[in-house]
Amino acid sequence: MQTVADIIDRLTRFERSPRLRTRAFRHPKHNADLCPRMQHQVEVILRGFGKHRSVVYDTQGVRDDGADVVLGYRESEQDRRHICFQLKSFDDLEGHRWLNTLKAQRDDAMTRVRDLEHLYIVLCTDQTVHRDKIRQVSATYRDAPKTTVIEAQYAWTLLTLPEYRLDVHVTRMLDADDTVIRDAVAALEVTSPTAKILAIQAVVEVLFSYPNRVTVEKLQHIPHLRRLYADVLEALRTQLAGEPEQYDDSDADLVNLVSSNVDDTLASDLIVITQTLFSLDERTGTLAPEVAQLMPVFAIATDAIARYGLTREQVVPYMAELLDVPAPLAPSEWEIGG
């Protein structure tokens, strides 16, 4: 069973952001920007956990015991634990005695925080400028007990993931066997990943339209869908070029897909989804969903729109991620430090 500690640990090292993104860490301030954002992200994760499992928690901001953010929680009546986050900004690592300060604060937290389960040292700095210092910190605490160093590229991901993306990952980790999610994955059981994305987009368009129909012409000209198609095709081309030995004759459909352009792929996918998931009125060019089959997909889309207020553009990558469809993800709208 996944615990709070398991979820936190996986999300702190969920995805390595591009190195150049970490340049933006030069500007945010430790107390004014980084600590409040970390506290917010931790609270989002715990709220997501609480939707699926019983947990009592509280978070505290900057303290005088070596920890910047402290998560106190218990999953049972007698099991009180603490997870601490010690953040280091770009300015912190520019200090003359930066490593001595970091060590002293870490030791302080290890001795003064009761029931400490784990301490994360989160390096919120420019990966290029402070490359050697990041390596030094990582080497110092590589084998240290109850201590993990989160390097800048992972720190950027953790601090900039929007709420709905954090929530979807918590849901996936805790409810991999959730009936609605499982049924939605089964409903979208078509061979092409782009056809799955098109089906999700069509479901979303139906939800936002009246009457509950969408035309082929509209689907073919949705700007963000076309961008998503282009990004997926490019990502698949890169994957295929980088690992050609993993593909054989059984992957002919994938090879054909990556050699297609957006218009051809959309046209092909429209044929795919109208064979099983939608019915096409040839006279009007209108698609009507097979509601019984797509009901779990509609349920997840409706929940995402109602819970997070997601737009048409946001809900498709959200659902693609939840349903394990390969797709580039919508970026965070929050840029730390302004």
N, C-alpha and C positions, 0 to 999 in steps of 0.2 A: 504494500500500500504506500502510495506517495505521501510524504509528510510535508509540512511547511518548509523544513530545511531542504528537502529534495527539490522542491519547486524553486526556492530562492537560488539554490546552487546552479540549477540548470539555466535559469534565466540570466544569471550574472555572466554566463559564458555562452549565451545563446547564438550569437552571430557576430562575426568580425566585420566591422564597418571598414570602408576604404580608408587607408592611412591619411589621405588628404582631408577627410572630414574632420580629423582631430585638430586641424588648425584652429577651428572655432573654439577650442578649449582655452585659447590664449586670453580670452576676454572675460568670461564669467568669474565672479568672485566667490571665494570659499563659503562665507556665511550667507551672503545675500542671494546667491544663485544656486550653487551646487547642492548645499545641504537641504534647502527646502525642496528642490527637485527630487533628490534621492528619497526624502521622506514621503513625498507624494507617490513616487513609483512603487515604493514598498507597500504603502497603504492600498494602492490599486491591486497589487498582487494578492494581498490578504483579503480584500473584499471579494476578489474573484474566487479565492479558495473557499471563503465562507458561503458561497452559493452552492457548493458541492459537499462540503464537510463541515462538521461542527468545530469552530475555533474561536477562542477569545483572545484578543490581541490589543496592544496599544503601541504607539510609536512616540519617541521623544527626539527632539532636535539637539542642537549642539549642547554638549555637556562638559563637565570638568574632569571626567574620568578617562580621557583618551579616546572616547568614541564620539563621532559626529552625529550619527543616527543610530538609535537603539530600538530594535523590535523586540518587545516582550510578548510572549504568546504561550498558550497552553491548549493542547488538544484533548487533554483529560483533566480531571479536577485537581490532581496532585502533581501535575507535570509542568511546572513553570520553567521556561527557557528564554534565553536572550540571544539574538543575533545582532552583531554590531557592524557598523560600516564606518571606516576611517577614510575620509576623502582627502586627496591631495590635488590642489589646483596647480596651474602653470606657475603662478606666483610663488606658491609654497616650494616648488622644486627649484626655483631660482634663488632661494635663500641660501645664506653662507653655510649654515649648519643644518641643512635640510634633512640629511639622513639621520643625524643624531636626534633631531626633533621627532622624526617619524618613529624611530626605534623606541624613544622614551614614551611616546603616546601609545604605541602598540603594547609595550610592557605594562603601562598604567591600566589599559583596558583589560588585559589578561588577568590582572590581580584584583581589580576593583569592581568589575562587573560581575555580579553574582549569577550563578547558573548559566555561565557563558557557553553557548553551544558552538559558535563559530564567529570569527572576525574576518571581514573582507576589507582589504586595503585597496581602495579604488583610485586609480591614477588618472585624473581628469586633466590631461595635458596634451601637448602637441607631440605625437608619436615620433616625428622626425627630429625635432629640436632636442627632445629629452630621451632619445633612443637609448643612450648608454646608461642614463639614470634609471630608466625603466628596467633595463636588464639587471642592473645592480640590485634593485629592490626585489625583483623576481628571484635572483640567485640567493639573496639573503634569507628569504622566507620559503624557499622551495620545499624544504623538509620540516618546516616549523609546525608544531601541533596547532590544530584549530585555526589555522591562518591560511587565507588564499589571497593572492595578489591578482587584481583585475586590471589588465593592461588597457591602455587608452582606447584602442579600437573596439574592445568589448564594452568599455565604460560608456563610450559614445552611444552604442546601440541601446544599452540598458537605460540611459537617461533620456533618450529621445524617442523611444517606442511610445506611440500613442496608446491611450487607455484601451481602445478596442483590440489592439494587437496583443497587449499583455493579457487581456482577458481571454482571447482565443487560445493562447498558448497554455494558460492555466487549465482551460476547459479540455484541451486535447490531452494534457498530461493526466488529468484526474478522471476524465470520462471518455477514455478511448473506446469503451464498450457502450456508450450512450445509445439508446435505441434510435432516437431521431437522427443523430449524426450517422450512425451505421446505415439506416434506411436511406438517408440522403445520398451517401456514397454509392449505395447499390443502385439508386434511381439514376445516377449519372454514369452508369457503367457503359460508356462508349469508349472506343479505342483511342481517339485523338484527345490530347489534353486541351487543345484549343476548342474543340467541340464542346467540352465540358464547360469551358469559360463562356462560350456563346450561349449555352443553355442557361447558365446562371444569369447572364445579362438579360436574356429574354424573360426569365422569371421576374427579375427586378423591374423591367419595363412594364410588365403586366401589372405588377403591384402599384406602380405609379401612374397607371393610365386608366381611362374610362372610355368605353367599356374595356373589359379585361382582355385586350388583344394588342398585338404589336405587329407592325408590317415588316416584311423582308427588307424593303427599301430603307426603313428607319434603322434597322440593325446594321445594315451595311455601311451606314454613314455616321455612326456614333463616334465622335473623335477620340474619347478616352478608350473605347473598345479597340479601335484601330491601333492606337498607341500600344495598348496592352498586347495585342497580337504581334506587333512588330517586335516588342521586347521579348516576348516568349520565343518567337522564332529565332531571334538573335542568340538568346540564351541556349537554346537547343543546338544551334549550329556550333557555338563555342564548346558545348559539352561533347558533341559528336567529334569535333576536330581534336579535342584534347584526349579523348579516350576511345580511339577507333577500334581498338582490339576487343572492346566489350560488345560490339555489335556484329550481327551476322545476318543471314538471309531472312531470319524470322523478324528482323526489325525493319523490313522494307518499307512499311508504312511510315515509320519515323523518319527514315532517310528521305522518302518522298516529301514528307511534310516540311522538313527544314530547307528543301530546295525550292519551295513554293514562295510566292509573294503573298501579301496580305489579302488582296482581292481574290486570288484563286483559293486561298485557304478558307476564307469566309464562305465562298460559294460552295466548296466541298463540305464544310461543316454544316451549312444549312440543309444540305441533303441528308446528312447523318441525323440531325436532331428531328427532322420531319419524318423520319422512318419509325421513330419510337417515342419521342418525348412531346412532339407538337404535331398538330394537324394543320395542313396548309390549304387555304382557300385559294385555288388557282386563279379565280376570277378577280379577287380583290388583293391578292398577295398578302393576306393576313394570316398570322400564326395564332392558333389557339392551343393552350397547354392541355396535356393529358393530366387533369387535376389529380386524379386518384394516384397516379404514379409519382407525380412531382410534389405531393402534399408535404413531405418532410423538407424538401428544398424551400418551398414557400414558408414553412414554419420557421426555419432558420433565418431566412431573409427578413421576414416580418419582425422577428425578435431583434435582429441586429439594427434595423431601422428604428424600432421603437425604443430600444434600450440605449443606443448610442447616438441616435439622430444622424446616422450615416447617410451620405448622399449617394446618388446612383454611382458616382465614380468611386466612392470608398467601399461600398458594400460588396462589390464584385471581388476585389482582391482579398477582402476579409473572408468571404465565404470560400474562395479558392484555397486560402491557407487552412481554414478549419477543416475542409473536406479533402485536404492533402492533394490538391491539384497544383502542379508546378506552375507558378506565375510570379512575376515580379510584384513587389508589394508597394502599396502606397506609402510615401514618405511621411515622417512626422511633420505636423504643422508647428511644432514647438522648436525654436532655435534658441539654445541657451545663451544667455548673455546678451540677447537682443541682436 
